[in-house]
Amino acid sequence: MLSCTFFGHRDAPYDIEMPLRKILIDLITNQNVTMFYVGNQGAFDYIARMVLQSLQKEYTHIRSVVVLAYLPRDNQNEQNEVETLFPDGLELVPPKFAIDRRNKWMIAKADYVVTYVNRLGGASRYKELADKQGKIVYNLADI
């Protein structure tokens, strides 16, 4: 099973939705990617989740999971009806380092990484790490 994950700036513009959709359709139809790991912080993660939810209606064989950095409090995700995953061992990580550890877990699981990186910051660090690990990286900021 091939998989994909996402990293982008919290303030990513919403006009990346169509280029993101195009890349994801290509990954699903031509690269046989069936598993998608997405975070839950900021605009880029939100856009990725919305596009994936839309694509799941047409490509019913794909699976999208929100990977949590922190354990949810009091049925926090119950209303959203989204599948979530909390990586093993993350409960032992101090909150200050939880997002970093979660992101490294997502990179390790992914064959493909889709980013929106147009400046230095957290997203650029994970894009660089994915590049160093030999992942196939698409940067929407370059399109």
GROMACS elastic network, one bead per residue, 0.5 to 0.9 nm:
[ bonds ]
;  ai    aj funct       b0    kb
    1    32     6  0.79791   500
    1    33     6  0.69214   500
    1    34     6  0.64752   500
    1    35     6  0.71523   500
    2    31     6  0.80891   500
    2    32     6  0.66297   500
    2    34     6  0.60356   500
    2    35     6  0.64419   500
    2    36     6  0.88658   500
    2   110     6  0.73625   500
    2   111     6  0.61548   500
    2   112     6  0.81144   500
    3    32     6  0.87642   500
    3    33     6  0.53382   500
    3    34     6  0.60970   500
    3    36     6  0.55925   500
    3    37     6  0.75393   500
    3   109     6  0.71137   500
    3   111     6  0.53839   500
    3   112     6  0.63693   500
    3   113     6  0.86906   500
    4    27     6  0.85421   500
    4    33     6  0.69947   500
    4    34     6  0.82259   500
    4    35     6  0.63615   500
    4    37     6  0.62189   500
    4    38     6  0.84900   500
    4   106     6  0.85595   500
    4   107     6  0.85112   500
    4   109     6  0.80316   500
    4   111     6  0.58198   500
    4   113     6  0.54478   500
    4   114     6  0.73083   500
    5    35     6  0.86294   500
    5    36     6  0.57290   500
    5    38     6  0.57232   500
    5    39     6  0.84620   500
    5   106     6  0.63577   500
    5   107     6  0.68806   500
    5   109     6  0.82267   500
    5   110     6  0.58811   500
    5   111     6  0.81561   500
    5   112     6  0.65039   500
    5   114     6  0.63236   500
    5   115     6  0.85387   500
    6    36     6  0.84039   500
    6    37     6  0.70861   500
    6    38     6  0.57394   500
    6    39     6  0.73923   500
    6    44     6  0.83030   500
    6    45     6  0.72611   500
    6    48     6  0.75673   500
    6   106     6  0.84444   500
    6   107     6  0.87457   500
    6   112     6  0.86417   500
    6   113     6  0.55629   500
    6   115     6  0.55685   500
    6   116     6  0.84042   500
    7    38     6  0.81523   500
    7    39     6  0.80204   500
    7    44     6  0.74055   500
    7    45     6  0.74188   500
    7   103     6  0.83661   500
    7   113     6  0.75018   500
    7   114     6  0.65329   500
    7   116     6  0.65958   500
    7   117     6  0.79340   500
    7   122     6  0.85970   500
    7   123     6  0.53848   500
    7   124     6  0.81247   500
    7   126     6  0.69431   500
    7   127     6  0.70201   500
    8    11     6  0.83741   500
    8    12     6  0.68509   500
    8    42     6  0.84673   500
    8    43     6  0.83000   500
    8    44     6  0.53693   500
    8    45     6  0.72003   500
    8   114     6  0.82492   500
    8   115     6  0.51261   500
    8   117     6  0.57527   500
    8   118     6  0.89194   500
    8   122     6  0.82388   500
    8   123     6  0.50394   500
    8   124     6  0.77858   500
    8   127     6  0.86712   500
    8   139     6  0.89770   500
    9    12     6  0.52883   500
    9    42     6  0.72110   500
    9    43     6  0.73382   500
    9    44     6  0.61133   500
    9    45     6  0.86149   500
    9   115     6  0.85501   500
    9   116     6  0.64464   500
    9   117     6  0.65297   500
    9   118     6  0.83193   500
    9   119     6  0.87342   500
    9   121     6  0.79355   500
    9   122     6  0.77084   500
    9   123     6  0.58963   500
    9   124     6  0.85120   500
   10    41     6  0.67517   500
   10    44     6  0.58101   500
   10    45     6  0.76898   500
   10   123     6  0.87737   500
   11    14     6  0.89645   500
   11    42     6  0.65801   500
   11    43     6  0.54777   500
   11    44     6  0.69789   500
   12    15     6  0.86144   500
   12    16     6  0.78184   500
   12    42     6  0.80587   500
   12    43     6  0.56207   500
   12    44     6  0.52843   500
   12    47     6  0.86872   500
   12   116     6  0.70381   500
   12   117     6  0.86765   500
   13    16     6  0.62229   500
   13    17     6  0.85310   500
   13    43     6  0.75515   500
   13    44     6  0.78010   500
   14    17     6  0.59220   500
   14    18     6  0.89990   500
   14    43     6  0.77947   500
   14    44     6  0.81510   500
   14    47     6  0.70747   500
   15    18     6  0.69134   500
   15    19     6  0.81802   500
   16    19     6  0.55068   500
   16    20     6  0.59665   500
   16    21     6  0.85258   500
   16    44     6  0.88177   500
   16    47     6  0.82286   500
   16   116     6  0.84441   500
   16   140     6  0.69731   500
   16   141     6  0.83848   500
   17    20     6  0.51239   500
   17    21     6  0.60761   500
   17    22     6  0.87038   500
   17    47     6  0.65468   500
   17    48     6  0.78066   500
   17    50     6  0.89616   500
   17    51     6  0.70878   500
   18    22     6  0.62427   500
   18    23     6  0.87518   500
   18    51     6  0.87644   500
   19    22     6  0.50824   500
   19    23     6  0.63348   500
   19    24     6  0.86751   500
   19   140     6  0.70332   500
   19   143     6  0.76781   500
   20    23     6  0.52062   500
   20    24     6  0.61662   500
   20    25     6  0.86008   500
   20    47     6  0.87236   500
   20    48     6  0.75653   500
   20    51     6  0.77345   500
   20   114     6  0.81849   500
   20   140     6  0.70371   500
   21    24     6  0.51320   500
   21    25     6  0.61074   500
   21    26     6  0.85996   500
   21    48     6  0.85972   500
   21    51     6  0.62872   500
   21    52     6  0.81256   500
   21    55     6  0.81091   500
   22    25     6  0.52285   500
   22    26     6  0.62949   500
   22    27     6  0.87111   500
   23    26     6  0.51130   500
   23    27     6  0.61885   500
   23    28     6  0.86648   500
   23   114     6  0.83781   500
   23   138     6  0.81777   500
   24    28     6  0.60935   500
   24    29     6  0.84880   500
   24    33     6  0.86702   500
   24    51     6  0.86323   500
   24    52     6  0.81390   500
   24    55     6  0.85063   500
   24   114     6  0.87975   500
   25    28     6  0.50864   500
   25    29     6  0.59139   500
   25    30     6  0.80087   500
   25    55     6  0.79522   500
   26    29     6  0.52542   500
   26    30     6  0.53319   500
   26    31     6  0.68207   500
   26    32     6  0.86829   500
   26    33     6  0.89833   500
   27    30     6  0.56507   500
   27    32     6  0.62411   500
   27    33     6  0.55150   500
   27    34     6  0.84865   500
   27   112     6  0.85620   500
   28    31     6  0.58855   500
   28    34     6  0.63921   500
   28    59     6  0.80792   500
   28    62     6  0.78462   500
   29    32     6  0.58123   500
   29    33     6  0.77410   500
   30    33     6  0.82165   500
   33    36     6  0.79037   500
   33    62     6  0.77097   500
   33   111     6  0.86288   500
   33   112     6  0.85194   500
   34    61     6  0.68145   500
   34    63     6  0.60588   500
   34    64     6  0.83808   500
   35    62     6  0.59609   500
   35    64     6  0.59982   500
   35    65     6  0.78885   500
   35   110     6  0.86715   500
   36    52     6  0.82072   500
   36    62     6  0.78180   500
   36    63     6  0.61752   500
   36    65     6  0.62332   500
   36    66     6  0.85121   500
   36   110     6  0.82105   500
   37    63     6  0.87078   500
   37    64     6  0.61156   500
   37    65     6  0.51754   500
   37    66     6  0.60301   500
   37    67     6  0.62767   500
   37   106     6  0.66438   500
   37   109     6  0.84894   500
   37   110     6  0.78844   500
   38    45     6  0.63750   500
   38    46     6  0.88358   500
   38    48     6  0.71912   500
   38    49     6  0.68734   500
   38    64     6  0.74295   500
   38    65     6  0.62741   500
   38    67     6  0.59128   500
   38    68     6  0.87939   500
   38   106     6  0.81535   500
   39    42     6  0.87053   500
   39    44     6  0.89929   500
   39    45     6  0.55956   500
   39    46     6  0.82596   500
   39    48     6  0.88936   500
   39    49     6  0.84406   500
   39    65     6  0.84997   500
   39    66     6  0.54727   500
   39    67     6  0.53196   500
   39    68     6  0.65540   500
   39    69     6  0.80674   500
   39   102     6  0.86974   500
   39   103     6  0.81725   500
   39   106     6  0.89349   500
   40    43     6  0.88206   500
   40    44     6  0.88578   500
   40    45     6  0.55429   500
   40    46     6  0.66974   500
   40    49     6  0.84431   500
   40    66     6  0.66274   500
   40    67     6  0.73871   500
   40    68     6  0.70116   500
   40    69     6  0.85237   500
   41    44     6  0.78351   500
   41    45     6  0.59760   500
   41    46     6  0.74382   500
   42    45     6  0.57466   500
   42    46     6  0.63757   500
   42    47     6  0.88819   500
   43    47     6  0.60774   500
   43    48     6  0.85594   500
   44    47     6  0.51775   500
   44    48     6  0.61844   500
   44    49     6  0.86307   500
   44   115     6  0.85601   500
   44   116     6  0.74075   500
   45    48     6  0.50996   500
   45    49     6  0.61475   500
   45    50     6  0.86504   500
   46    49     6  0.51527   500
   46    50     6  0.62121   500
   46    51     6  0.86744   500
   47    50     6  0.51726   500
   47    51     6  0.61722   500
   47    52     6  0.85398   500
   48    51     6  0.52552   500
   48    52     6  0.61053   500
   48    53     6  0.85937   500
   49    52     6  0.51218   500
   49    53     6  0.60892   500
   49    54     6  0.86236   500
   49    64     6  0.79059   500
   49    65     6  0.87988   500
   49    66     6  0.80078   500
   50    53     6  0.51254   500
   50    54     6  0.62813   500
   50    55     6  0.86872   500
   51    54     6  0.51348   500
   51    55     6  0.61821   500
   51    56     6  0.86539   500
   52    56     6  0.60564   500
   52    57     6  0.89247   500
   52    62     6  0.88961   500
   52    63     6  0.86612   500
   52    64     6  0.67765   500
   53    56     6  0.52247   500
   53    57     6  0.70390   500
   53    64     6  0.77079   500
   54    57     6  0.57207   500
   54    58     6  0.75330   500
   55    58     6  0.54040   500
   55    59     6  0.58641   500
   55    60     6  0.80210   500
   55    62     6  0.84285   500
   56    60     6  0.51004   500
   56    61     6  0.74943   500
   56    62     6  0.62306   500
   56    63     6  0.74358   500
   56    64     6  0.81728   500
   57    60     6  0.58076   500
   58    61     6  0.88525   500
   59    62     6  0.60082   500
   60    63     6  0.80022   500
   63    83     6  0.89621   500
   64    82     6  0.83908   500
   64    83     6  0.72013   500
   64    84     6  0.87487   500
   65    82     6  0.72950   500
   65    83     6  0.51778   500
   65    84     6  0.52967   500
   65    85     6  0.65335   500
   66    82     6  0.72314   500
   66    83     6  0.62227   500
   66    85     6  0.61825   500
   66    86     6  0.86714   500
   67    83     6  0.87549   500
   67    84     6  0.57535   500
   67    86     6  0.59265   500
   67    87     6  0.74647   500
   67   102     6  0.74100   500
   67   103     6  0.87924   500
   67   106     6  0.78851   500
   68    71     6  0.68589   500
   68    72     6  0.80133   500
   68    84     6  0.67639   500
   68    85     6  0.60403   500
   68    86     6  0.51966   500
   68    87     6  0.76547   500
   68    99     6  0.83507   500
   68   102     6  0.72849   500
   69    86     6  0.69131   500
   69    87     6  0.81363   500
   69    90     6  0.73756   500
   69    91     6  0.88264   500
   69    95     6  0.83083   500
   69    98     6  0.53635   500
   69    99     6  0.51793   500
   69   100     6  0.84227   500
   69   101     6  0.78998   500
   69   102     6  0.55472   500
   69   103     6  0.83292   500
   70    73     6  0.89155   500
   70    86     6  0.75277   500
   70    90     6  0.78689   500
   70    91     6  0.75243   500
   70    95     6  0.74223   500
   70    98     6  0.68895   500
   70    99     6  0.80621   500
   71    86     6  0.70409   500
   71    90     6  0.89409   500
   71    91     6  0.74806   500
   72    75     6  0.67241   500
   72    76     6  0.55928   500
   72    77     6  0.72295   500
   73    76     6  0.55882   500
   73    77     6  0.87514   500
   74    77     6  0.86308   500
   74    78     6  0.89585   500
   75    78     6  0.52227   500
   75    79     6  0.80412   500
   76    79     6  0.73107   500
   76    80     6  0.84226   500
   77    80     6  0.53750   500
   77    81     6  0.67316   500
   77    82     6  0.70813   500
   77    83     6  0.86310   500
   77    84     6  0.81085   500
   78    81     6  0.57811   500
   78    82     6  0.79320   500
   79    82     6  0.84513   500
   80    83     6  0.88488   500
   86    89     6  0.87505   500
   86    90     6  0.72199   500
   86    91     6  0.84565   500
   86   102     6  0.84866   500
   87    90     6  0.57530   500
   87    91     6  0.83169   500
   87   102     6  0.71685   500
   87   105     6  0.75535   500
   88    91     6  0.74046   500
   89    92     6  0.56358   500
   89    93     6  0.73030   500
   90    93     6  0.52456   500
   90    94     6  0.85234   500
   90    98     6  0.67564   500
   90   101     6  0.73222   500
   90   102     6  0.73476   500
   91    94     6  0.79433   500
   91    95     6  0.87504   500
   91    98     6  0.84145   500
   92    95     6  0.89920   500
   93    96     6  0.81292   500
   93    97     6  0.64494   500
   93    98     6  0.58839   500
   93   101     6  0.78842   500
   94    97     6  0.56530   500
   94    98     6  0.63120   500
   95    99     6  0.78268   500
   96    99     6  0.76085   500
   96   100     6  0.84804   500
   97   100     6  0.54031   500
   97   101     6  0.62491   500
   97   102     6  0.86468   500
   98   101     6  0.52031   500
   98   102     6  0.60172   500
   98   103     6  0.85042   500
   99   102     6  0.50087   500
   99   103     6  0.59881   500
   99   104     6  0.85446   500
  100   103     6  0.51667   500
  100   104     6  0.62396   500
  100   105     6  0.86346   500
  100   122     6  0.87906   500
  100   126     6  0.88298   500
  101   104     6  0.51543   500
  101   105     6  0.61953   500
  101   106     6  0.87238   500
  102   105     6  0.50366   500
  102   106     6  0.62956   500
  102   107     6  0.87985   500
  103   106     6  0.50281   500
  103   107     6  0.63054   500
  103   108     6  0.86548   500
  103   126     6  0.73402   500
  104   107     6  0.51098   500
  104   108     6  0.62115   500
  104   109     6  0.87452   500
  104   126     6  0.76504   500
  104   129     6  0.84338   500
  104   130     6  0.88959   500
  105   108     6  0.51283   500
  105   109     6  0.63864   500
  105   110     6  0.88203   500
  106   109     6  0.51897   500
  106   110     6  0.62101   500
  107   110     6  0.52018   500
  107   111     6  0.79635   500
  107   112     6  0.85141   500
  107   113     6  0.75352   500
  107   126     6  0.79493   500
  107   129     6  0.80998   500
  107   130     6  0.62450   500
  107   133     6  0.85019   500
  107   135     6  0.81364   500
  108   111     6  0.82008   500
  108   130     6  0.84849   500
  108   133     6  0.84749   500
  110   113     6  0.67866   500
  110   135     6  0.74977   500
  111   134     6  0.86889   500
  111   135     6  0.56407   500
  111   136     6  0.65931   500
  111   137     6  0.89241   500
  112   130     6  0.86791   500
  112   135     6  0.56659   500
  112   137     6  0.59203   500
  112   138     6  0.79142   500
  113   127     6  0.77537   500
  113   130     6  0.71618   500
  113   131     6  0.89989   500
  113   135     6  0.67146   500
  113   136     6  0.61593   500
  113   138     6  0.63123   500
  113   139     6  0.84446   500
  114   127     6  0.85473   500
  114   136     6  0.84892   500
  114   137     6  0.57942   500
  114   139     6  0.59753   500
  114   140     6  0.73546   500
  115   123     6  0.75779   500
  115   124     6  0.85294   500
  115   127     6  0.68523   500
  115   137     6  0.72735   500
  115   138     6  0.60675   500
  115   140     6  0.60467   500
  115   141     6  0.78345   500
  116   123     6  0.76887   500
  116   124     6  0.85784   500
  116   127     6  0.89799   500
  116   138     6  0.83551   500
  116   139     6  0.53467   500
  116   141     6  0.52761   500
  116   142     6  0.83594   500
  117   120     6  0.77265   500
  117   121     6  0.85249   500
  117   123     6  0.62815   500
  117   124     6  0.57622   500
  117   127     6  0.77505   500
  117   139     6  0.64747   500
  117   140     6  0.73648   500
  117   141     6  0.58250   500
  117   142     6  0.84171   500
  118   124     6  0.79244   500
  118   139     6  0.87297   500
  118   140     6  0.89025   500
  118   141     6  0.57773   500
  118   142     6  0.81143   500
  119   123     6  0.86268   500
  119   124     6  0.69368   500
  120   123     6  0.75840   500
  120   124     6  0.55056   500
  120   125     6  0.75927   500
  121   124     6  0.53681   500
  121   125     6  0.64744   500
  122   125     6  0.52020   500
  122   126     6  0.65999   500
  122   127     6  0.87636   500
  123   126     6  0.53218   500
  123   127     6  0.61858   500
  123   128     6  0.86328   500
  124   128     6  0.60783   500
  124   129     6  0.85376   500
  125   128     6  0.51567   500
  125   129     6  0.61945   500
  125   130     6  0.86867   500
  126   130     6  0.60535   500
  126   131     6  0.84914   500
  127   130     6  0.51238   500
  127   131     6  0.62313   500
  127   132     6  0.86924   500
  127   137     6  0.74299   500
  127   139     6  0.85276   500
  128   131     6  0.50258   500
  128   132     6  0.61992   500
  128   133     6  0.86497   500
  129   132     6  0.50494   500
  129   133     6  0.62116   500
  129   134     6  0.87579   500
  129   135     6  0.88693   500
  130   133     6  0.50846   500
  130   134     6  0.64058   500
  130   135     6  0.53196   500
  130   136     6  0.78141   500
  130   137     6  0.71688   500
  131   134     6  0.52167   500
  131   135     6  0.56120   500
  131   136     6  0.72113   500
  131   137     6  0.67148   500
  132   135     6  0.75720   500
  134   137     6  0.86513   500
  138   141     6  0.89431   500
  138   142     6  0.83599   500
  139   142     6  0.56157   500
  139   143     6  0.72461   500
  140   143     6  0.52841   500
